[in-house]
Amino acid sequence: MEENFIRNIIYYRDHYLKFFGKQRPEVKKKLNWTLYLIATVERVPEKYFKHITGSDGIYEVRVEVGSDIFRVFCFFDKGNLVVLANGFQKKTQKTPKNEIEQAEKLKAQYFNEKGN
């Protein structure tokens, strides 16, 4: 079976991998399924992938498993390269500001390192 990847997904440092490693098997499975969807579908439904309003190009990967909600922040590099930053379990209606700030900080570090 030939895969048609529209986007490549990479991890910035080990922030996402540390988050992923702490999750239950069913959460890992759903995270992997959602990332596959983002990599292979032209128009990803907003239910799974959404721009964070008021941010500087930060997007969230949205995953629900039962009543648990998880978010992984990411950003684009060169249009079709998705760079995964930090992830967390969402426990309130509003996304914590410190998580968005962390994602923006990681994005700045990524592009700063890339430029050097």
C-alpha positions as CSV (number, residue, x, y, z in Angstrom):
1,M,0.0,0.0,0.0
2,E,1.5,3.3,-1.1
3,E,1.2,6.2,1.4
4,N,0.5,9.7,0.0
5,F,1.9,12.1,2.6
6,I,1.0,15.7,2.0
7,R,2.8,16.9,5.1
8,N,5.8,15.6,7.0
9,I,5.7,15.6,10.8
10,I,8.8,16.0,12.9
11,Y,9.4,16.5,16.7
12,Y,11.3,19.5,18.0
13,R,13.7,18.1,20.6
14,D,12.0,15.6,22.9
15,H,9.1,17.7,24.3
16,Y,6.4,15.8,22.4
17,L,8.0,12.4,22.9
18,K,8.1,12.9,26.7
19,F,4.4,13.8,26.6
20,F,3.6,10.8,24.4
21,G,5.6,8.4,26.5
22,K,3.5,9.1,29.6
23,Q,0.1,8.3,27.9
24,R,-2.0,5.2,28.1
25,P,-2.0,2.9,25.0
26,E,-5.4,4.0,23.8
27,V,-4.3,7.7,23.9
28,K,-1.1,6.8,22.1
29,K,-3.1,5.0,19.4
30,K,-5.4,8.0,18.9
31,L,-2.5,10.5,18.9
32,N,-0.8,8.4,16.1
33,W,-4.1,8.1,14.2
34,T,-4.6,11.9,14.3
35,L,-1.0,12.7,13.2
36,Y,-1.5,10.2,10.3
37,L,-4.7,12.1,9.4
38,I,-2.8,15.4,9.4
39,A,0.0,14.0,7.3
40,T,-2.3,12.4,4.6
41,V,-5.5,14.5,4.3
42,E,-5.5,17.7,2.2
43,R,-8.2,19.4,4.4
44,V,-7.9,18.2,8.0
45,P,-11.2,18.8,9.9
46,E,-11.0,21.5,12.6
47,K,-12.1,18.8,15.1
48,Y,-8.5,17.4,14.8
49,F,-6.3,20.4,13.8
50,K,-7.0,24.0,14.5
51,H,-5.1,27.4,14.5
52,I,-4.8,29.0,17.9
53,T,-6.5,32.4,17.6
54,G,-4.2,35.2,18.7
55,S,-1.1,33.1,18.4
56,D,1.8,33.6,16.0
57,G,1.2,30.5,13.8
58,I,0.6,28.0,16.5
59,Y,-1.8,25.1,15.8
60,E,-3.2,22.5,18.1
61,V,-3.6,18.8,17.3
62,R,-6.9,17.9,19.1
63,V,-7.4,14.4,20.5
64,E,-10.2,13.1,22.6
65,V,-10.2,9.6,24.2
66,G,-13.4,9.0,26.2
67,S,-13.9,12.0,28.4
68,D,-10.1,12.9,28.3
69,I,-9.0,15.7,26.1
70,F,-5.4,16.2,24.9
71,R,-3.7,18.9,22.9
72,V,-0.4,19.0,21.1
73,F,0.9,22.3,19.9
74,C,2.8,22.6,16.6
75,F,3.7,25.0,13.8
76,F,4.6,24.9,10.2
77,D,8.0,25.2,8.6
78,K,8.2,25.5,4.8
79,G,4.5,25.1,4.3
80,N,4.2,21.3,4.6
81,L,6.5,20.4,7.5
82,V,4.6,20.2,10.8
83,V,6.9,20.6,13.8
84,L,5.4,19.1,17.0
85,A,6.2,21.1,20.2
86,N,4.6,20.5,23.6
87,G,1.6,18.5,24.6
88,F,-0.7,18.4,27.6
89,Q,-4.0,17.0,28.9
90,K,-6.7,19.7,28.8
91,K,-8.6,19.9,32.1
92,T,-10.5,23.2,31.6
93,Q,-12.6,24.7,28.9
94,K,-10.0,27.4,28.1
95,T,-6.6,26.4,26.9
96,P,-4.0,27.4,29.5
97,K,-2.1,30.5,28.4
98,N,1.2,29.1,29.7
99,E,1.0,26.1,27.3
100,I,0.5,28.5,24.4
101,E,3.4,30.6,25.6
102,Q,5.6,27.5,25.8
103,A,4.7,26.6,22.2
104,E,5.6,30.0,21.0
105,K,8.9,29.9,22.9
106,L,9.7,26.5,21.4
107,K,8.8,27.8,17.9
108,A,11.1,30.8,18.4
109,Q,13.9,28.5,19.6
110,Y,13.4,26.1,16.6
111,F,13.7,28.9,14.0
112,N,16.6,30.6,15.9
113,E,18.6,27.3,15.9
114,K,17.7,26.6,12.3
115,G,19.0,30.0,11.3
116,N,22.4,29.4,12.9
